Amino acid sequence: MTLLNPLPCEQRSVVVIGAGPSGAIAATLLKRQGHDVLIVERQRFPRFSIGESLLSHCLDFIEEAGMLAAVQAAGFQRKNGAAFACGEQYSAFDFRDKFTRGQDWTFQVQRADFDQLLAEQAQLQGVEIRFEESISAVDFSAARPVLTAQRSDGSQYQLQCDFVLDASGYGRVLPRLLDLEAPSDFPVRQALFSHVEDRISDPAFDREKILITTHPELRDVWFWTIPFSNGRCSVGVVAEATHFQGRPLDLQACLQEFIAQTPSLSGVLSNAVWDTPVQRIDGYSANVKSLHGPGFALLGNAAEFLDPVFSSGVTIAMCSASMAAAVLDRQLRGEPVDWQSEFAAPLMRGVDTFRAYVEGWYDGSLQDVIYHQDGTPQIRQMISSILAGYAWDQRNPYVAEPKRRLRVLAELCARQ
Ligand code: FAD
């Protein structure tokens, strides 16, 4: 019997799977604490990614990782709030007018450039990133986990480490390989999207806000319009699969048909040049049985992804990175830590706040609140805080008790 040559095995302290926002921030925070960190990234950067409208709270994590000056200097479109439109109704929330103190503004970013910038900033601070290498297998049976990495030429090697942070986004490496996948509570929705040269001439259009437009007849169908600083916009529609039945099979024709049925948006985009293929993504909402286990934790989309309507994905990804890096730093220093009470539970408090608002959006109650004209300024400030990403601020009553507060508010709005 011939024994196969064992794969070469490299010893590291922390291996991060994926160099998206959660991976880049987590790795940099750990490196700044003096730990050995390696990121293994499947793709070559820059690469396209969806998720272009950031929330203000993101800037706190970018600052914590020492990357704020570079992000500010990169020329991305500034964003100071979120605007909502449905027929004749229009409602804008300004992040400068919010309950929670914190960042008043943020950016709308082409993710290819943004993610590359974060990765470069991580490298500048000493993080090693191996691009075009993929984690294909994991073994958590020994005291220290062993990962199998595959290079683009097909060759393989192993990485043994103290801890693995899975920041693989939709790759969901550990949930898949460790049987941690759990169904999402949300129905399967699809998104069609593209970048256009927008040629928006309407002076009332606010390039410093994401515009969320509701379809006039289908209340659960909505569009995003995210202006960039170079005269282009990201445009997309989100709907359940049933709403795509009977529509054009061609993705661009289908997206344009949805927009044509929505006069307040088709007017805004009437001069747009559709110069980029429309893409489709579906079934993106995902969940897991646990956010951590012996030797690993899940970050960002590798853990749970709710829904794009409040642009919360990158904020949750970065918040998970910040929380996990703090716990792991202490663990690597030999301190006792409890990942459930110090990472999973506090992270989920903010995620569950967003969850309540996503549910309220699709059942219509939050839309009633958003478009209600006589809302008190204090309540709008509390909602503005959540839209700015401060979904972990328990002093905000709409964070502390999101479901109950939102239900009461929606009933009040409906009565007036
Ligand atoms: P990612 O950014 O997905 O990065 C994961 C990285 O891991 C990738 O680079 C990938 O190549 C790498 N990887 C995967 N598998 C492996 C492997 N086996 N080995 C090594 N590397 C691997 N969020 C917002 O904040 N604002 C928005 O406006 C917004 N809009 C959205 C619209 C839609 C339709 C959808 C579906 C999502 C949207 N999101 C938005 C969510 C956003 O896309 C994600 O939440 C965010 O990108 C998550 O970051 P991440 O770091 O967890 O993962």
Boltz pocket constraint, residues with backbone or C-beta under 6 A from the ligand:
constraints:
  - pocket:
      binder: B
      contacts: [[A, 17], [A, 18], [A, 19], [A, 20], [A, 21], [A, 22], [A, 23], [A, 40], [A, 41], [A, 42], [A, 43], [A, 49], [A, 50], [A, 51], [A, 52], [A, 53], [A, 54], [A, 55], [A, 133], [A, 134], [A, 135], [A, 136], [A, 167], [A, 168], [A, 169], [A, 170], [A, 171], [A, 172], [A, 173], [A, 191], [A, 281], [A, 284], [A, 299], [A, 300], [A, 301], [A, 302], [A, 305], [A, 308], [A, 310], [A, 311], [A, 312], [A, 313], [A, 314], [A, 315], [A, 317]]
      max_distance: 6.0
